[in-house]
């Protein structure tokens, strides 16, 4: 039986259309099965609601203990899970192994955030106490992305479970095997029936899920999808929305002496994960003249040294293919459509599947460019005359996820930091640099002011303020205007 759904503690074959995921490097099928049908999606939500009270009544110590058992399972399963993620996404094995490390690290970080941000606090009052507690919302729908199909949904699911929420998880239709592997690890850890449910499928399954009686939607994906969810839930203010969306992220290089070091940071920012990170640099802003020219030359030289290959190549690649042939074709078309001068064309890679794409650099100086995220290794270069103009260009976007500056001058960093409009702002580090011990999220079209990572605890539970006394005390003196 294929594992199209896991509902109320039992695997079921899906009753919907057949879904197939493929290794983008070879086109070979990795996972195939029937998607969950509408009745199964509804049943998964019912099961989660039914399990909620008992799970939320489970002590925080017991919930923490289960998450630590899950951590141990992930540690034991890292080699096979990393291989599965590489097969399904095309990412190099070194990168999917690091993704498993992030999933494992998320456990203790989430426990610390849970205790710090949603713990219990007591203050004495003239009689009794004021008590702050937190409680899970109920049933959280988690929609996972394809680029980090383990780490990113894990970053929603773990805080939700710690808070006492139950989960219905729909992985990306591009990565059903990764979603299945995550749920299998939770099952081995001993997750109670109904607390975590899995429904595989495409948009029709996601549409069925968000039309159910859910208490929250935790989503990582495109700005277009995020805008749709905002509209969809406009009349349902009871549903918590946590949206971590894309970005058209700027990287400024200004007053930097070591051009080679700067070029390395640019390449790491723009082309890691074949440009399929929402925090990748999409726009490089540099000074006009010889200094800017030298940096562009260094970036071009380093880019052309990057090894592009399959996850299991003998010679370890820096980057693999995009998630699919369709995505690569769309990216090459988008890159070719940019105005300006192509310094390095984003093209096909000889001897490889159509999903492979080589990095592209386009000088768009003097041109108006659509403010859109190209989710691929495509970097726009813009030359400006002053730092003020560079910062203005960096902020000329409706997005606001990540931004960075490369500079030896602390004054440049200070000015940039005070004026930038982004949720992750880095200095002499790749724009993709982030830490689980910090919030991760953006402004504008990049999110809805509910950052994830360390701050995921905030959207997984709501605060309850109580004013309590263990004894009934006579308070007649507090009632004004009584007759004798």
C-alpha positions in Angstrom: 0.0 0.0 0.0 1.4 3.4 -0.9 1.4 6.0 1.8 -0.9 8.7 0.5 -2.3 9.6 3.9 -1.6 9.1 7.6 -4.8 9.7 9.6 -5.5 9.1 13.2 -2.5 6.8 13.6 -3.1 4.7 10.5 -1.6 4.7 7.0 -4.0 4.8 4.2 -3.8 4.6 0.4 -5.0 7.9 -1.1 -8.3 8.1 -2.9 -7.3 11.0 -5.2 -5.2 11.4 -8.3 -1.9 9.6 -8.7 1.1 11.7 -7.6 4.7 11.1 -8.7 7.8 12.8 -7.6 11.0 12.5 -9.6 14.7 13.0 -9.2 15.2 16.2 -11.2 18.7 15.2 -12.1 17.6 12.0 -13.9 13.8 12.2 -14.2 13.5 8.8 -12.5 10.5 8.3 -10.2 11.3 8.6 -6.5 7.8 8.3 -5.0 4.4 7.4 -6.5 1.0 7.0 -4.9 -2.5 8.3 -4.9 -3.1 11.7 -3.4 -5.5 12.1 -0.4 -9.1 12.6 -1.4 -11.3 15.3 -0.1 -13.0 12.9 2.4 -9.6 11.9 3.7 -8.5 15.6 4.2 -11.7 16.2 6.2 -11.1 13.0 8.2 -7.5 14.2 9.0 -8.8 17.5 10.4 -11.5 15.7 12.5 -8.9 13.3 13.9 -6.7 16.2 14.9 -9.5 18.0 16.6 -10.4 14.8 18.4 -6.8 14.4 19.6 -6.3 18.0 20.7 -7.7 18.0 24.2 -5.7 15.0 25.4 -2.5 16.2 23.7 -2.9 19.8 25.1 -3.5 18.3 28.5 -0.3 16.3 28.3 2.3 17.9 30.5 4.9 20.1 28.9 7.6 17.8 30.3 6.0 14.9 28.4 5.7 16.8 25.2 9.3 17.9 25.5 10.4 14.3 26.1 8.6 13.1 23.0 10.3 15.8 20.9 13.7 14.7 22.2 12.8 11.1 21.2 12.0 12.5 17.8 15.4 14.2 17.8 17.1 10.9 18.5 15.2 9.2 15.6 16.3 12.0 13.3 19.9 11.5 14.4 19.7 7.8 13.8 18.0 8.2 10.4 20.2 11.1 9.0 22.0 9.1 6.3 18.9 7.6 4.7 16.7 10.7 5.1 19.4 12.9 3.6 19.6 10.6 0.6 15.9 10.7 0.2 15.9 14.5 0.3 18.7 14.6 -2.3 16.9 12.1 -4.6 13.7 14.2 -4.5 15.1 17.7 -4.6 18.3 17.2 -6.5 20.3 19.0 -3.8 23.8 17.9 -3.1 24.2 15.3 -0.3 26.3 17.7 1.8 23.4 20.1 1.7 20.7 17.7 2.7 22.9 16.3 5.4 23.1 19.9 6.7 19.3 20.1 6.4 18.9 17.1 8.7 21.3 18.8 11.1 19.1 21.9 11.1 16.1 19.7 11.8 17.9 18.1 14.8 19.0 21.4 16.1 15.5 22.8 15.9 14.4 20.6 18.8 16.4 22.2 21.6 16.1 25.6 20.1 12.3 25.2 20.1 12.3 23.9 23.6 14.3 27.0 24.7 11.9 29.3 22.8 8.9 27.5 24.2 10.1 28.0 27.8 11.2 31.6 27.2 8.4 33.0 25.1 5.4 30.9 26.0 6.1 29.7 29.5 4.2 30.5 32.7 4.8 33.6 34.8 3.4 34.6 38.2 3.3 38.0 39.9 1.9 38.6 43.4 -1.0 40.9 43.9 -2.5 42.5 47.0 -4.3 39.2 47.4 -3.7 36.2 45.1 -1.6 36.3 42.0 -1.6 37.4 38.3 -0.7 34.4 36.2 0.4 34.3 32.6 -0.1 31.0 30.7 -0.2 29.9 27.1 -2.3 27.4 25.3 -2.2 25.8 21.9 -4.7 27.1 19.3 -6.0 23.7 18.3 -5.4 22.2 14.8 -2.6 23.7 12.7 -2.5 23.1 8.9 1.1 23.0 7.8 1.9 23.4 4.1 5.5 22.6 3.3 7.7 23.9 0.5 9.9 21.9 -1.8 13.3 23.7 -1.3 13.8 22.6 2.3 11.1 19.9 2.6 12.4 18.6 5.9 13.7 21.7 7.7 11.0 24.2 6.9 7.9 22.2 7.8 9.8 20.8 10.8 10.2 24.4 11.9 6.5 24.8 12.1 5.6 21.3 13.4 7.9 21.1 16.3 6.9 24.4 18.0 3.2 23.5 17.3 3.5 20.2 19.0 5.4 21.7 22.0 2.6 24.2 22.4 0.0 21.4 22.5 -1.4 21.9 19.0 -2.3 19.0 16.6 -1.1 19.1 13.0 -2.4 18.2 9.5 0.7 18.3 7.3 0.6 18.6 3.5 4.1 18.4 2.0 4.8 20.0 -1.4 3.6 17.8 -4.3 7.2 17.9 -5.5 8.5 16.3 -2.3 6.1 13.7 -0.9 8.9 11.3 0.1 10.5 13.9 2.3 7.1 14.6 4.0 6.5 10.9 4.5 10.0 10.4 6.0 9.4 13.3 8.5 6.1 11.8 9.7 7.6 8.3 9.9 10.2 9.7 12.3 7.5 11.2 14.5 5.7 7.9 14.5 8.8 6.0 15.7 9.2 8.6 18.4 5.7 7.7 19.7 3.5 10.5 18.6 -0.1 9.7 19.8 -2.8 8.9 17.3 -4.3 11.9 15.6 -1.8 14.4 16.9 0.1 14.5 13.5 -1.7 13.6 10.3 -0.3 13.6 6.7 -2.2 14.2 3.5 -0.3 14.0 0.2 -1.2 15.9 -2.9 -1.2 19.0 -5.0 -3.2 22.2 -4.9 -6.5 20.5 -4.7 -5.5 18.9 -1.4 -4.2 22.2 -0.1 -7.5 23.9 -1.1 -9.5 21.2 0.6 -7.4 21.6 3.8 -7.7 25.3 4.1 -11.5 25.0 3.7 -11.7 22.8 6.8 -12.3 24.0 10.3 -8.6 24.7 11.1 -7.3 27.0 13.8 -4.1 28.0 12.0 -2.3 27.9 8.7 1.5 27.7 8.9 2.9 28.3 5.4 6.3 28.7 3.7 6.2 29.6 0.0 5.7 32.2 -2.6 4.4 35.7 -2.1 1.6 35.0 -4.6 0.3 32.1 -2.5 0.6 34.2 0.7 -1.5 36.9 -0.8 -4.1 34.3 -1.8 -4.2 33.0 1.8 -4.7 36.5 3.2 -7.7 37.0 0.9 -9.1 33.5 1.6 -9.1 34.0 5.4 -10.2 37.7 5.4 -13.5 36.7 6.9 -12.0 34.1 9.3 -10.1 36.2 11.9 -10.1 33.2 14.2 -7.5 31.4 12.0 -4.0 32.2 12.9 -1.8 32.9 9.8 1.9 32.6 9.8 3.3 33.3 6.3 7.0 33.1 5.5 7.2 34.2 1.9 9.8 35.1 -0.7 12.1 38.0 -1.3 13.7 40.1 -4.0 16.7 40.5 -1.7 19.4 43.2 -2.2 23.2 42.9 -1.5 25.3 46.0 -1.4 29.1 45.9 -1.8 30.7 49.2 -0.8 34.1 50.2 0.4 35.5 46.7 0.5 39.2 46.1 -0.1 39.3 42.3 -0.6 37.5 41.8 -3.9 38.0 38.1 -3.9 36.4 37.7 -0.4 33.5 39.9 -1.5 33.0 37.8 -4.6 32.8 34.7 -2.5 30.1 36.2 -0.3 28.2 37.3 -3.4 28.3 33.8 -4.9 27.3 32.2 -1.7 24.4 34.6 -1.3 23.1 34.3 -4.9 23.7 30.7 -6.0 23.6 28.4 -2.9 20.9 25.7 -3.3 20.8 26.7 -7.0 19.2 30.0 -6.0 16.2 28.2 -4.4 16.3 29.9 -1.0 13.9 32.6 -0.2 16.8 34.6 1.3 19.1 34.3 -1.7 20.5 37.6 -3.0 18.7 38.6 -6.2 20.1 42.1 -6.7 23.8 43.1 -6.4 24.3 46.8 -5.9 27.8 48.2 -6.5 29.6 51.5 -7.1 30.1 52.8 -10.6 33.6 52.6 -11.9 36.7 50.5 -11.6 35.9 49.1 -8.1 32.5 47.8 -9.3 34.0 46.4 -12.5 36.6 44.5 -10.5 34.0 42.9 -8.3 31.8 41.9 -11.2 34.9 40.3 -12.9 35.7 38.4 -9.7 32.1 37.2 -9.3 32.1 36.0 -12.9 35.4 34.2 -12.5 34.3 32.4 -9.3 30.9 31.6 -10.7 32.4 29.8 -13.7 34.4 27.6 -11.3 31.3 26.3 -9.6 30.7 22.5 -10.1 27.2 21.8 -11.2 26.1 18.2 -10.9 23.9 15.4 -9.5 23.7 14.8 -5.8 25.5 11.4 -6.1 28.3 12.5 -8.5 31.7 11.3 -7.5 33.0 14.9 -7.7 30.9 16.8 -5.1 28.9 19.5 -6.7 28.3 23.0 -5.4 24.8 23.1 -6.8 22.4 20.7 -8.4 19.3 21.1 -10.7 16.2 23.1 -10.0 13.3 21.2 -8.6 11.9 20.3 -12.1 12.4 20.8 -15.8 9.4 23.2 -15.8 11.0 25.4 -13.1 14.3 25.5 -15.0 12.6 26.5 -18.3 10.7 29.2 -16.6 13.8 30.5 -14.9 15.8 30.7 -18.1 12.9 32.5 -19.8 12.7 35.0 -16.9 16.5 35.6 -17.0 16.5 36.1 -20.7 13.6 38.6 -20.4 15.5 40.9 -18.0 16.4 44.2 -19.5 20.1 45.2 -19.8 23.3 43.3 -20.6 23.7 39.6 -20.0 27.1 39.2 -18.4 26.6 35.5 -18.0 23.6 33.7 -19.5 21.6 31.4 -17.4 21.6 28.3 -19.6 21.3 24.6 -19.8 24.1 22.4 -18.5 25.6 20.1 -21.1 25.0 16.4 -20.7 22.4 17.0 -17.9 18.6 16.9 -17.7 16.6 20.0 -18.5 16.2 20.7 -14.8 19.8 21.9 -14.6 20.6 25.6 -15.0 23.8 27.5 -15.0 24.0 30.7 -13.0 23.2 33.9 -14.7 24.3 37.6 -14.2 22.5 40.5 -15.9 23.6 44.1 -15.6 20.4 46.0 -15.3 21.9 49.5 -14.6 19.7 52.2 -16.0 16.7 49.9 -16.6 13.4 49.5 -14.8 13.0 45.9 -13.7 9.8 44.2 -12.5 9.9 43.7 -8.7 9.6 39.9 -8.8 11.5 37.0 -7.3 13.2 34.7 -9.8 13.6 31.5 -7.7 16.8 30.4 -9.5 20.5 31.3 -9.7 19.9 34.6 -11.5 21.6 37.7 -10.1 20.9 41.3 -11.3 23.7 43.8 -11.1 23.0 47.5 -10.6 25.7 50.2 -10.5 25.0 53.4 -8.5 26.9 56.6 -7.8 26.6 56.9 -4.0 25.8 54.9 -0.8 22.5 56.8 -0.4 21.6 55.8 -3.9 22.6 52.2 -3.2 20.4 52.0 -0.1 17.5 53.6 -2.0 17.9 50.9 -4.7 18.0 48.2 -2.0 14.8 49.4 -0.5 13.0 49.8 -3.9 11.0 46.6 -3.5 7.7 45.5 -2.1 9.5 42.6 -0.4 11.5 42.7 2.8 12.9 39.3 3.8 16.7 39.6 3.6 19.3 42.2 2.8 23.0 42.5 3.2 26.0 44.7 2.9 29.7 43.8 2.2 32.0 46.6 3.5 35.1 47.2 5.6 33.6 50.5 6.9 31.4 50.2 10.1 29.8 53.6 9.1 28.5 52.0 5.9 27.0 49.1 8.0 25.5 51.4 10.5 23.8 53.6 7.9 22.6 50.6 6.0 21.2 48.9 9.1 19.3 52.0 10.2 17.7 52.5 6.8 17.2 49.0 5.5 13.7 47.4 5.3 14.1 43.7 5.9 13.7 41.1 8.6 17.2 39.6 8.2 20.0 42.1 7.7 23.6 40.8 7.5 27.0 42.4 7.4 29.9 40.6 5.7 27.9 37.4 5.8 25.8 35.8 3.0 22.2 37.0 2.8 21.2 33.4 3.4 22.9 33.4 6.8 20.3 32.7 9.6 20.2 31.2 13.1 17.5 29.1 14.7 18.1 31.1 17.9 16.8 34.3 16.1 13.6 35.1 14.4 13.3 34.6 10.7 10.7 36.5 8.6 10.2 39.6 6.6 8.1 42.7 5.9 5.8 43.7 3.1 5.2 40.9 0.6 7.7 38.7 2.4 5.4 37.8 5.3 2.7 39.0 7.7 4.7 40.0 10.8 4.8 36.5 12.2 8.4 35.5 11.9 9.4 31.8 12.3 12.5 30.1 13.7 12.9 31.2 17.4 9.7 33.2 17.2 7.5 30.3 16.0 6.5 29.8 19.6 4.6 33.1 19.4 2.2 31.9 16.7 1.7 28.4 18.0 0.1 29.4 21.3 -2.0 32.2 22.7 -1.6 34.0 26.0 -4.1 33.6 28.9 -4.0 36.2 31.7 -5.5 35.0 35.0 -6.1 36.7 38.3 -6.3 34.1 41.0 -6.7 33.6 44.7 -6.8 30.2 46.4 -9.3 31.5 49.0 -12.6 33.3 48.7 -12.2 36.6 50.5 -14.8 39.1 51.6 -14.6 42.1 49.3 -17.6 44.1 50.5 -15.3 47.1 51.2 -14.5 47.2 47.5 -18.2 47.6 46.6 -18.8 51.4 46.6 -22.2 52.9 47.3 -23.7 50.2 49.5 -26.5 51.1 51.9 -26.1 50.4 55.5 
